Amino acid sequence: MADTVDRIITQSGNIFGIACNTTNLVGEAVKRHDMGPTGAAALGRAMTGAVLLAGLLKGEQSIQLSFEGNGPLGKITAEAGTAGWCRGFAAYPRADVPLKNGLIDVAGGIGKAGFLRVVKDIGMKDKYTGLVQLYTSEVGDDIAYYLTESEQTPSSIGIGVHLLPDGRVSAAGGFLIQSLPPADEEAILGLEKKIQQHTSITAMIAEGKTPGEILANLFSSIPHKHTGSSRLVFACKCTREKMVDALYTLNNDDIHYLMEEKDGVEVRCDFCNTRYTFSKDFLLTILAERGNTPTTDA
């Protein structure tokens, strides 16, 4: 089943929902970064959360979530855009913690003390940045807390990642429901009851339910309309040209240091783990353009 994100809105126009299946893109990230189970679950939740929040944006906008806790995984960063792309990484992807009540302890991996940083690129000169303390470090709760505290938009969020015994991602996805003023308290209570009655989001995805079907089920007692569906994919914005630009920002001393490597230098993208190799000759070209070439012994 392809990864997709679907959107609906009530006929009254004051409650809308977003749901997504992120199984494949999370699986791709886990494979690229060779992640352990704790890292896979944590990053998968963060990437799914980024996809949901990107669903609130318009045009060619994007959003980045960074969970900066004191746990062994280090900083976890996920980025998603309205065009349907998503990428992410963890500082220490193989870090692990013991199971908690038989389940992967995402909060233990992220750490209870720290911050969630949200950066929105909405096409303006300056990006919008929001910062809140980690609430539970379970990812979904922290995103909901951010929306309430920083954007004054109470939201209901469900996010999940299910792993097979061999570490592969069997199901990942989530939903986001928001109420805009004037709040329809009766409708909201009905939705909350529906959510409590449902099995986990990953169980529904594993059963073959699409994001659109999940939303239709949640909103079955409320008149609503489907407003859109789009594909999702793991994709990175890194290119060889961008890595070249990064090398050109180095000073001459740094380039001389890199030239000590016998086979040139390798630059790795944190988000997708793609490696770009540059030869000594290329580094010499940068120095020559600056009129700074190393001397050789006679």
N, C-alpha and C positions, 0 to 999 in steps of 0.2 A: 504494500500500500504506500502511495506517495505521501510525503509530508505536506500538509496543507494547514492553512489558518482560515477560519470562517468567522463571520460576524453577523449578528442579528440585532434588531432593535424593536422595542415594544411599539404597538400602534400609538400609544400615548406619547412616545418619543422621549421618555425620561428614564428608561432603563435599557442598557445595551449589554450585550455579551460577546465575548471573543473566546474561541477555543482553538486549540492547535494540536496536531500530531507532529512531534519532533523526533520520532524514533530514529529515522535514518541519519539526520544531521548530527544528532547527539552521538550515534554510533560511529559516524565518521570522525568526529572530534576525539572520541575515546581511542579509536584505532591510531589516529595520527600522533597522539601524544603518549601512547602506550600507558594508559592510566590504570591505576589500581581501583578497586571497587569503591572506596570512599571518594576518591577524586572523581570517578565517573558519575556517581550519584550527585555529588555537589555541583560539578560543572554542568551536568545535564539539566539540573533544576535551574541554574543560573541562565543557561542559554534559552530554556523554555520561557523563563520570566522575561528575558529581553525580547523574545518574539512577541509575547503578549503585550508588552508596553509599546513596542514598535507599532502594534496594531492600533494604538491610540493616536499615532502621528499621521501626517499627510505629506503628499508630494514625495520628494526624494530625501526625506529626513531619516535620521537614525538615532539610536540610543545605546549608551554603554553603561553596564552595571559592573561595579567593582566591590566585591566583598572582601574587606580588609580586616580579617580577624587575627587572633593570636594563636590559632590552631596550626597543626603541622602542614596543612595544605598551602599555607601562605596566601597571598592574594589570588582571588579567583575573578577573572574578568570575562564578561560576555558582551557581545555587541551584535545588534540586529538592525536591519533597515526596512523601510516600508516596501522596498522592492522584493522582499522575501529572502534576503541573504542573512546568514548568521554565522558567527565564528566565536571562539573562546579558548581560554587556556587557564591552567592553574600553575602557580609558581613551582610547586613540588607535586607533580601528578601521581607519583607512586607512593606518596605518604599515606599511611593507613592508621586507623585506630580500631580498638576492639569493638565487636558488635554490642549493641545496647538493646536488651530485651529481644535478642535474636535478629535485630534489624541493623542495617548500615547506619552508623551514627554520623550523619552529615553535620550536625551542630558541633560535635566533638572535633571533626576534621577542620571546620572553619574556625572554631574558637568562639567562645561566648563574649569576649571583650573585643570591641572594634567598631568599624563603621561600614555602612553601605553608602557608596558614592554613586550618584546617578548623573551622567553627562548627556545632555540632549544637543544634537546638532540639527538645528531647524533652518539652516541656511543663512543665518545672520553672521555678522563678523565675529561676535563673541558667542561661545557656547553656554547654554544654561547648565549650571551645576547645583545639585542638591546633595545634602549630606545629613544622614541620621545615624544614630547609634544602632548597632545590631540589636534586634528585638528578641528573637529566639535562636537565630543563626540557622533556621531550617529553610531559609531562602524565601518560600512563599509568604510566610508571616512577616518577614522583613520588608518585602516589597509592598505588602498591604499596609504596613506601618508607615512606610515612606509616603505612600499615596495619601494617607490620612493626615500625617504631620506636615508634609511639605507642599502638597497640592490640595489639601482640604477636600479630598474626594474619597469617602469611605468605599471600600471595595471588598469583594469576596473573591479569594484566589485559591485555586487548587492546582498543585503542581506535583508531578511524580515521575520517577524513573525506575524501571524494573530491570534487573540484570539476571542473566542466566548464570548457572554455576561456573561456566568458563569465562565469565566477565563480559560477554557480549550483551549489548542493549537489546532487550526483547520488546520493550514498550516505553515510550516517553511522551509526555504531553501535558497540557494544562488548560485551565479556563480562567477567565476574568470577568466578573460581573460588576458593573458600576451603576449607581443611581444618581441621576442629576436632579437638581431642584426643579419643581417641587417634588419631594420624595413621596412615593406611593408606598406607605408603610405596609399595607395589606399585601401588596404584590411582593414586596421584599421578604416579608415573613413566609409567604408561600414558597418563594425560591429557596430560602434557607432550609425549610423543611425538606424540599426536594433534594437539595445537596446532601443533607444528613442521611437521607434514605438511600442514596446511591452508593454503589461500590466505588472503589478508588478509580481515579482517572486512568491509571495504567491498565486496570482490569477491563475497563470499557474499551480501551484501544486494542487490547489483546483479543477481545471478543470480536474485533473487526468493525466496531462502530467508528464512523467518521466524525470529525469535529462538528460538522453540521448536524449530524444525528444526535450527538451529545447535547448540543445547545437546544435542539428541537424538543428533546426529552425534558430538559430542565425547565424550559419555558412552555411546556405543553398546556398549562392551565391559564396562560396569559397570551392574549392576542399579540402576535409579533410578525415580523417579516425578515426574511433573509436578505442581507445587504451586500454580501460579497464573499468570494472564496478565492484564494490564491495559493500558488505553490511555494514551498519553502525548500531551501537548499543550503548546505554548508558551503560557504564561499568566502574567500579572503581577498582583501584589497591590495595585498602586497604584490609587487612586480620587481623584476630585475632593475628597472629604471629607478624605482624608489630606493632600492638598496644602493645603487650607484650614487644617488643624491646624498644618502646617509654617509657614504664614505667620503664624499667631498666636504662634509662638515667637519671632518677630523683635521686636527692641526698636523703640521709636518712631523713633529716628534712622534705622534701616535702612528702615523703612516710608516715611519722608519721602524718603529717597534713591530708593527705587523709584518714588515718585510723580513723579519727574522725567521718567520715561518717558512720552511723549505718549499712547501707546495702552494704558497700564496695564503689567502685568507678566506675563511668561510663565514658568511653572515646568515644567521637563522632568524626566521620570522617567528615571534612568540605565538602568534595566533594560530598558524596552520602548520608550523614545524617544517616548512619548506626551507631548504638550504641553498644558498647561492654562493658559488665559488668564484673568486677573483684571483688571477695570477699575479706574480710579482711584476710582470711587465705592465699590467694595468695600473698597479700602484706607482710604478715608475713614471707612467704617463701623467698621473695626477701631480707628482712632484715636478715633472718637467714643465707642465703648464704654469706652475708657480715659480719657475726658475730656480728650483731647489732639487738638484740631483745628487745622489750620494757619490762620494769619491771612492775609487778602488785603489788598493795598494799596488805599487809597481812591482 
